[in-house]
């Protein structure tokens, strides 16, 4: 079985990478939108209507991507914070137990 133990700080680093990717993704989406807008005059009739409908639906769905990535990055940081607090409480408990038993910490 693989090691599933969390490494404190790893999730925060992952959050940094996710957050750093948001701006390039946003730029790519804007560039794609501009390219589609420039190509749209080449479509006529039903093809144009179908293209517009499909592109609008795609961009509506893609519009949720950036805030979702931001939320995901925040949740990753929260995992690190919660794990650090849990580890601290566990160390304090072990220390108190060792003191009670008269052993070394």
C-alpha positions in Angstrom: 0.0 0.0 0.0 1.3 3.5 -0.8 2.2 6.0 1.9 -0.8 8.2 2.5 0.6 10.4 5.2 0.2 14.1 4.6 3.3 16.2 4.5 2.6 19.6 6.1 3.3 22.3 3.6 2.8 20.1 0.5 -0.8 21.1 0.1 0.1 24.8 0.5 2.7 24.3 -2.3 0.1 22.7 -4.4 -2.3 25.6 -3.7 0.4 28.0 -4.9 0.8 26.1 -8.1 -3.0 26.0 -8.7 -3.2 29.8 -7.9 -0.3 30.5 -10.3 -2.1 28.7 -13.1 -5.3 30.8 -12.8 -4.0 33.8 -14.7 -2.5 31.9 -17.6 -5.8 29.9 -17.9 -7.7 33.2 -17.9 -5.5 34.6 -20.6 -5.9 31.5 -22.7 -9.6 31.7 -22.4 -9.6 35.3 -23.4 -7.3 34.6 -26.4 -9.6 31.7 -27.4 -12.6 34.0 -27.2 -10.9 36.6 -29.3 -9.9 34.0 -31.9 -13.4 32.6 -32.1 -14.8 36.1 -32.4 -12.5 36.8 -35.3 -13.4 33.5 -37.0 -17.1 33.9 -36.5 -17.8 36.0 -39.6 -16.8 33.0 -41.7 -19.8 31.0 -40.5 -23.2 31.7 -42.0 -26.8 30.4 -41.5 -27.4 27.5 -39.2 -23.7 26.8 -38.8 -23.3 30.3 -37.3 -26.2 29.8 -34.9 -24.9 26.5 -33.8 -21.4 27.8 -33.3 -22.6 30.8 -31.3 -24.8 28.5 -29.1 -22.0 26.0 -28.5 -19.4 28.6 -27.8 -21.6 30.5 -25.3 -22.4 27.2 -23.5 -18.7 26.3 -23.4 -17.7 29.7 -22.0 -20.5 29.6 -19.5 -19.1 26.3 -18.2 -15.5 27.5 -18.4 -16.4 30.7 -16.5 -16.9 28.5 -13.4 -13.4 27.1 -13.8 -11.4 30.1 -12.4 -13.4 30.6 -9.2 -13.4 26.8 -8.7 -9.6 26.7 -9.0 -9.3 29.6 -6.5 -11.6 27.7 -4.0 -9.6 24.5 -4.5 -6.4 26.4 -3.7 -7.9 27.8 -0.5 -9.1 24.3 0.5 -5.6 22.9 0.0 -4.2 25.5 2.4 -7.0 24.7 4.9 -5.9 21.0 4.8 -2.4 22.0 5.7 -3.6 24.3 8.5 -5.9 21.6 10.0 -3.2 18.9 9.7 -0.7 21.2 11.5 -3.1 21.9 14.3 -3.9 18.1 14.6 -0.2 17.3 14.7 0.4 19.9 17.4 -2.4 18.6 19.6 -1.1 15.0 19.2 2.4 16.1 20.2 1.1 17.9 23.2 -0.9 14.8 24.2 2.1 12.5 23.8 4.2 14.9 25.8 1.6 15.0 28.7 1.4 11.2 28.6 5.2 10.8 28.7 5.3 13.2 31.6 2.7 11.2 33.5 4.6 8.0 32.8 7.9 9.6 33.8 9.5 8.9 30.5 11.4 11.1 28.1 9.6 13.3 25.6 
